[in-house]
Amino acid sequence: MIKFILKGIIRDRSRSLFPVLTVLLGVALTVLGYCYFSGVMTSWIQTSAKFESGHMKIMSRAYAENADQMPNDLAFIGVNNLIAELKRDFPGLVYAQRIRFGGLFDVPDEQGETKAQGPIAGLAVNLLSEESPERELLNLENAVVRGRLPEKPGEILISDDFARRLDIQSGQISTLIGSTMYGNMATANFTVVGMLRFGISALDRGMMLADLADIQAALDMEDAAGEVLVFSNDFVYQEDAAERIAEAFNTKYSDEEDEFSPVMITFRSQGGMADYMAYVNTFMGVMIFSFIAVMSIVLWNAGLMGSLRRYGEIGVRLALGEDKGHLYRSMIIESLMIGTVGTILGTVLGLAFSYYLQVKGINLGNMMQSATMVINDVIRAKVTPASFVVGFVPGLIATFLGTSISALGIYKRQTSQLMKELEV
């Protein structure tokens, strides 16, 4: 029977062309949408982890409660000994000390007088050590658009947009005015040796990147760090593994009675990220359900139109003695075959567009000028193993539902009227 139905589909294009095109378009949009939102989620996780949160983050308990304020007066002291212990207890992980700070960036003229000033958000990382993962994490080799990377203490990088706004040139000595860990006023001179552009609007507006040791000296934070970012060895975030490591760390090192004891939190537990990830997953589920509903209605209508066109054919088959149940089942099998063909073609088309977006991406920089979220301006799709099968859900369910509803008209045909209809 299946062979007979397949021949009918191939020979009668009017029976299958419109449903196949409908399924193809719907499945292609479903696959493209799934890959796009997967790419957005992956890009956001990777970018946020490298610049802001890590796969896990270690802070003092007091710092963690006020992390949005960058409270360096609550930073963890004795960080070097802590990391040495962690490397023994949790081998295979990557640790990166960070200090976030803010201040006023003062640019002098030829006479040493203030020429321009601007607020700046600073990030201190280990730039000069050959063992440091920071250059790879922050992709600094590609991020420097003018000048060079720091090679000795006292050299810093600033964002290119900020440098152009204040007319800062490579090699210029400028002053950071801020406050120490203990609340005193701090001033330190640095040499600007390069300008950065990360392609992340929240960072490119005004960022200073300095070596950790320089900022520890400037802010009176010797052997202290506001945050220690922890990454898996392959830099791929695995939520279950992160939860297990955080639980083991907190059991051994964290003391709820001591506000300056270290605490480890996972990526998902930081800054409302769990809510955002749940929102994206819900949105993707709603999107797929919407395609199923819309395509079911379209294919229902297509089935009704097909039933009207095939009214005589159905009557002949019933007049020849074909059972209504058998006819109903054959039409469902026919629709599933059409749905399979449309789904395969739609999946191929959707994956083709998704792969193009994965390679080329979409630059949303102009739309993200005022963004505060750390996410790359170039949004790329991501083709995953699930992308190859996600289209089969709406493709097959929609065709099944559409045909199941429209073909119910078979049971309304009265056998007593068939000969009269055939005479007409």
C-alpha positions, -999 to 999 in steps of 0.1 A, spaced: 0 0 0 28 24 8 43 19 -26 9 26 -42 5 58 -22 40 70 -30 34 65 -67 2 85 -64 20 114 -47 48 115 -73 24 113 -103 -2 138 -90 17 170 -81 -15 189 -74 -20 165 -45 14 171 -28 31 202 -41 13 228 -19 15 207 13 52 199 7 60 236 1 40 246 33 59 220 54 92 229 38 88 266 46 76 260 82 103 235 90 130 258 75 119 287 96 117 264 127 153 251 121 166 286 114 149 301 145 162 272 167 198 276 154 196 314 157 185 313 193 209 286 201 237 308 187 225 338 207 225 317 239 259 301 232 274 335 223 260 351 254 272 323 277 307 323 262 311 361 262 296 366 297 317 338 311 350 351 297 345 387 305 323 387 336 312 355 353 333 325 345 318 291 345 321 295 383 332 325 403 349 328 437 343 359 459 341 367 495 306 363 509 303 401 515 315 409 480 291 385 464 261 402 481 271 436 466 289 424 434 271 449 411 288 477 430 323 464 426 330 467 463 368 462 464 368 470 501 352 436 505 376 418 483 391 384 493 426 386 508 451 357 505 440 348 470 473 333 460 472 306 488 436 299 480 444 292 443 473 270 452 450 249 474 424 248 447 449 235 421 455 205 444 418 199 453 403 206 418 430 199 392 421 204 356 404 237 361 416 272 349 417 300 374 418 337 366 421 365 392 402 397 384 398 431 399 370 454 387 373 490 395 360 524 384 376 558 384 383 590 366 408 589 337 428 621 333 446 630 301 473 657 303 484 681 276 520 690 267 524 712 298 510 685 321 477 702 327 444 683 323 433 682 287 404 659 290 388 636 316 363 608 315 348 581 337 362 547 330 354 511 340 386 491 347 394 455 346 427 441 360 439 407 347 472 389 346 485 402 314 523 397 317 526 361 328 532 335 301 511 310 321 481 333 323 450 323 302 438 359 300 451 367 265 433 337 251 401 343 272 398 379 262 411 373 226 434 402 230 456 395 200 426 402 178 410 429 200 439 453 198 431 476 168 458 502 174 491 500 192 503 468 209 498 446 239 514 455 273 549 441 277 560 455 310 545 469 342 527 503 340 514 497 305 476 496 298 450 492 271 419 513 267 389 510 244 393 526 210 360 546 212 371 561 246 405 569 232 391 587 202 366 606 223 394 619 246 420 621 218 444 597 234 474 584 214 495 553 219 525 560 242 507 588 261 509 588 299 476 593 317 464 592 353 438 570 370 421 586 399 402 562 421 400 549 457 420 522 474 407 490 490 406 509 523 387 540 510 416 563 505 422 583 474 444 566 448 462 581 419 485 562 395 501 570 362 500 545 333 512 544 297 486 538 271 502 514 246 471 501 227 435 505 219 409 477 221 377 469 204 359 438 216 328 443 195 308 445 227 291 478 232 289 476 270 328 473 271 338 495 241 322 526 255 349 532 281 372 504 293 406 502 308 425 469 308 455 468 331 479 442 346 467 427 379 499 435 398 498 472 387 462 476 400 469 457 432 497 482 439 477 512 429 446 503 449 465 489 479 452 453 472 483 432 476 475 395 474 438 404 471 413 401 443 376 409 440 369 378 419 385 346 408 369 332 376 370 295 372 367 277 339 366 241 328 397 229 310 380 229 276 362 262 283 328 246 277 302 253 303 287 221 318 260 231 343 259 198 362 297 196 366 298 233 377 271 226 403 290 197 417 323 216 419 306 246 436 289 224 462 322 207 470 341 240 473 315 256 495 314 226 518 351 228 524 360 265 522 329 286 528 317 296 563 283 312 566 293 329 598 323 346 582 314 372 557 350 373 543 352 336 537 352 325 500 321 313 483 317 298 448 287 304 426 280 290 392 273 309 360 236 302 362 234 316 397 247 350 389 229 382 380 195 368 369 211 345 344 189 316 354 158 336 346 173 347 312 182 311 302 147 299 313 131 327 292 151 318 261 142 281 265 105 290 270 106 313 239 121 285 218 94 261 230 66 287 222 81 293 188 81 256 179 45 252 192 34 282 172 48 267 140 30 235 147 -3 253 153 0 276 123 10 248 99 -17 225 113 -43 251 104 -28 257 70 -26 220 62 -61 214 76 -73 240 51 -52 223 24 -67 190 34 -102 204 31 -94 218 -3 -79 185 -13 -109 166 -1 -132 188 -22 -110 182 -52 -108 145 -45 -145 142 -36 -152 120 -66 -121 99 -60 -131 92 -24 -166 84 -35 -153 59 -62 -131 42 -36 -159 39 -12 -183 26 -40 -157 0 -48 -160 -13 -13 -130 3 4 -135 5 41 -138 40 55 -112 33 82 -88 19 56 -93 50 34 -88 73 64 -56 55 74 -43 56 39 -48 94 37 -29 98 70 0 77 57 0 97 26 2 130 46 30 116 68 50 107 36 44 142 23 54 156 57 86 136 57 96 148 23 88 184 32 106 181 66 138 167 51 139 195 24 130 222 50 157 209 74 183 210 46 172 246 37 171 258 73 205 243 80 220 259 50 208 294 61 218 286 97 253 276 86 257 309 67 247 329 98 271 308 118 300 318 95 289 353 87 267 364 115 245 395 119 260 427 131 236 444 156 262 469 168 241 499 158 211 485 178 232 479 209 249 512 215 233 517 249 234 480 258 246 470 293 246 433 288 280 417 279 271 401 246 289 402 212 275 427 187 278 401 159 251 375 165 257 341 150 235 310 146 248 277 159 242 244 142 239 216 168 230 179 166 195 189 178 191 212 147 190 181 125 159 167 142 140 197 157 122 203 124 106 168 124 85 178 154 64 205 137 68 189 102 52 156 110 29 166 138 14 194 117 7 172 87 -7 145 109 -31 169 127 -41 187 95 -50 155 77 -65 138 107 -90 167 111 -98 173 74 -101 136 65 -128 131 91 -152 141 63 -147 106 49 -170 93 77 -197 118 68 -201 103 33 -233 83 29 -229 52 9 -265 54 -3 -257 87 -21 -226 74 -39 -243 60 -71 -264 92 -74 -232 113 -71 -214 91 -97 -244 95 -121 -240 132 -119 
